């Protein structure tokens, strides 16, 4: 990227962040969609969340009208997700510069320490999430990421503990995916199920409270290729 392109992107980011505080997703979608397309989306995604890792591979920039229409749908999905007990909802940006929704379920809701079995409370929350959110937004793609804290396993070396935590995070992500599928979520809707192990802690692993926050599953909802095409057609 040359200096001029970098300055354009920097100014775009500054303007968006300067104005997003008072915008809903519809307004932000229009601002980002009409800005610098996928390149800006990837940069924003890296700043805001896992945006650079999510998003349909459309290969072209989207317009302001398309962004606004998708932003409106994401506003609605985020509002629906916020009604689920124990769900922490954030609004982020995907790698196309389009608005997306991140829903985090922590280990206190999903799992007991050291296993990947869903509790009764977790099943209740995920059932509501599937029926009230995902099944009502079938044109949204979904990615699921599992995480652990950095605590070691008994009679294991540091390297062995890291691998066990990676395996556990995959099992937890898969447990969430499998249960959502059992609640009627389409297999075509879930695009990625991945364990991340100890990586990307959201809090300090030096405290019990911090470790509990790090033991989590994140579910990302973002515009599918078909949703983008439909929004583009409606915007024209």
Secondary structure, 3 states (H helix, E strand, C coil): CCHHHHHHHHHHHHHHHHHHHHCCHHHHHHHHHCCCHHHHHHHHHHHHCCHHHCCCCCCCCCCHHHHHHHHHHHHHHHHHHCCCCCCEEEEEECCCCCEEEEEEEEHHHHCCCCCCCCCHHHHHHHHHHHHHCHHHCCCEEEEEEECCCCCCCCCCCHHHHHHHHHHHHHHHHHHHHHHHHHCCCCCCCEEEEEECCCCCCCCCCCCHHHHHHHCEEEEEEEECHHHHHHHHHHHC
